[in-house]
Amino acid sequence: MQYAHPGLANPEYYVPGLPTDYVAQRYGIDPNEIAKLGSAENPYGASPMARQAVADALDRLHLYPSWTAEPLREKIAEVYGYEPNQVICGAGETEIISLIIRAFCEPGGRILMPGPCFPIYHLFAEAEGRVPVLAYEATDRQTMALDVDTYIEAITNDTRIVFITNPHSPSGTWTSEADVRRIIEAAPNALVVLDEAYVHYSETEGYIHLANEYEHVAVLRTFSKVYGLAGLRIGFGVAPANVVDALLAIKTTWNMGQLQIAGAIAALDDHAHLDRTIETIVTGRAYAQERFAELDRFRMVPDSRSNFFLIEILDPETDSTKVFNGLLERGVIVKDGSVSFRGLEKRFLRSDANFKEKMDRLVDGLADLPAGQDSP
Ligand SMILES: Cc1ncc(COP(=O)(O)O)c(C=O)c1O
């Protein structure tokens, strides 16, 4: 078999957070007793307004949707101060990330990303024969935040795409607008992609306006998180029209179905759902921080502005895989850093912020793990 490039002979795939049913069956636990804290989903479920709009759209299932998802582009343009031709919609942000990699970096070209980072950036780059450059030196090991000066040093003349994730992933830490602008201005020859998947949990408006100010900036958002529509698959990007034109040319023609378009338009007006989700996450995050003070073998990496946070293992006798498995046996699903994030190694896990009772399950589960050995 002749592949387009050798990387496809033995590809690496995304490792998602474990599903509830799998853990319930494997460990014989009632599914209702499982704390699912590994996929950063919405604890309240989908936006009720989106659910209604999706139900109403069933009557249109036999009709082809607009191939550009035009009604949704118009809505997004209106909400965020853009023109519809500056908006691209996709089956989740992940589809748009893949389109950007194909359209703005040639095979063999270099794509800069923080190390560790959201794995889709490097997995797609490799699957498309591009070269991901993970700037591990740009992660401050104490705060796990992006060190902007070091990140800027990693930008070279032949860097074609520069990813910024804000809130940062996997730490959830925040990068200021001035620092984001410094990165953008240090990369005039690249397309700078600002991934704002979790921006609502920062309780700011984010920096979506920056794609209107620079010719080489795209800002991406998703409906999978605060709108609770991870299962519907909707994301979007705003960028200069010539950037969007190229993405339209390579996307699958009808990449957005009737249900996605209808659900997303309605979700953008569901302020009540948005507000209560943000309130719950912010409260749960602060509560988890308080409760972590009780633990001496684990530390919550502070200052997350997202709906997840890192847990650092302080006990040298154990590691993230042992802790991950011990929590699973106690009905708590998190992410094993060493499996889910390239370069994070065995000292970290990532947990969602969620309802207080779920945070109790996490902290109580960690406290219950026997010191320095595999869980019983
Ligand atoms: C940093 C980051 N960006 C983008 C996404 C993409 O989400 P989706 O494809 O569901 O829109 C995720 C999902 O986990 C993420 O963590």
The ligand as an SDF file (V2000), in Angstrom:
LIG
                    3D

 16 16  0  0  0  0  0  0  0  0999 V2000
   -8.2800   23.0290   23.5480 C   0  0  0  0  0  0  0  0  0  0  0  0
   -9.3890   22.4040   22.7590 C   0  0  0  0  0  0  0  0  0  0  0  0
   -9.6930   22.9080   21.5550 N   0  0  0  0  0  0  0  0  0  0  0  0
  -10.6750   22.3930   20.8140 C   0  0  0  0  0  0  0  0  0  0  0  0
  -11.4240   21.3270   21.2630 C   0  0  0  0  0  0  0  0  0  0  0  0
  -12.3960   20.7850   20.2590 C   0  0  0  0  0  0  0  0  0  0  0  0
  -13.6170   20.5410   20.5590 O   0  0  0  0  0  0  0  0  0  0  0  0
  -14.7060   20.1570   19.4750 P   0  0  0  0  0  0  0  0  0  0  0  0
  -14.0850   19.4780   18.3080 O   0  0  0  0  0  0  0  0  0  0  0  0
  -15.6160   19.2710   20.2350 O   0  0  0  0  0  0  0  0  0  0  0  0
  -15.3100   21.4620   19.0730 O   0  0  0  0  0  0  0  0  0  0  0  0
  -11.1600   20.7540   22.4930 C   0  0  0  0  0  0  0  0  0  0  0  0
  -11.9210   19.5810   22.9670 C   0  0  0  0  0  0  0  0  0  0  0  0
  -11.6150   18.8870   23.8720 O   0  0  0  0  0  0  0  0  0  0  0  0
  -10.1030   21.3110   23.2700 C   0  0  0  0  0  0  0  0  0  0  0  0
   -9.7600   20.7780   24.4490 O   0  0  0  0  0  0  0  0  0  0  0  0
  1  2  1  0
  2  3  1  0
  2 15  2  0
  3  4  2  0
  4  5  1  0
  5  6  1  0
  5 12  2  0
  6  7  1  0
  7  8  1  0
  8  9  2  0
  8 10  1  0
  8 11  1  0
 12 13  1  0
 12 15  1  0
 13 14  2  0
 15 16  1  0
M  END
$$$$
